[in-house]
Amino acid sequence: MESDAPHMLTFKMLQGTRDGLKDPYSIMLSASLARIFFGNENPLDKVLKVDGNDDAKVKVVYEDMQHTSEFAELAFIAPWALNTKINPWQSYFEDDWNNNFLQVFVQIAPHTSFDQVSAKIKDIKLKHSTEEVAKSKKFEVFHQPMANWHLYNEFEKGKING
């Protein structure tokens, strides 16, 4: 995640602060994963090897997510910068508008209309795609409030279908 992501989400921080990802060599752990690695010891500022190579310091321990959460299985969070250091090939996707494997979360200002924002960003992917892709595909970008994810998560041709 980017370093500001914890400020957008409702993680309950047990140790550390929401600024825990500011250091590119930091990591946030769920309480259950912290117990697995460190038992009853204080895990803050302890070092873990990520992907067997790079050291990351534990900066935050957050409460495990409820099983009904979209993030229920999230056991650790690392900064995007650490991810691209470990997997340099992924930095290619930072400007690749033709790929869809990453989820993007944004926070809009209170009382902002999701429909108005969606209208403004609707064609952003087409504008940044190659001419060949733009001719063959009809991409449409839109916002969906997190509160709607569970019940309204099937789409067909950009419209909710279930």
Secondary structure, 3 states (H helix, E strand, C coil): CCCCHHHHCCCCEEECCCCCCCCCCEEEEEHHHHHHHHCCCCCCCCEEEECCCEEEEEEEEECCCCCCCCCCCCCEECCHHHHHHHCHHHHHHHCCCCCCCCCCCCCCCCCCCHHHHHHHHCCHHHHHCCHHHHHHCCCCCCCCCHHHCCCCCCEECCEECC
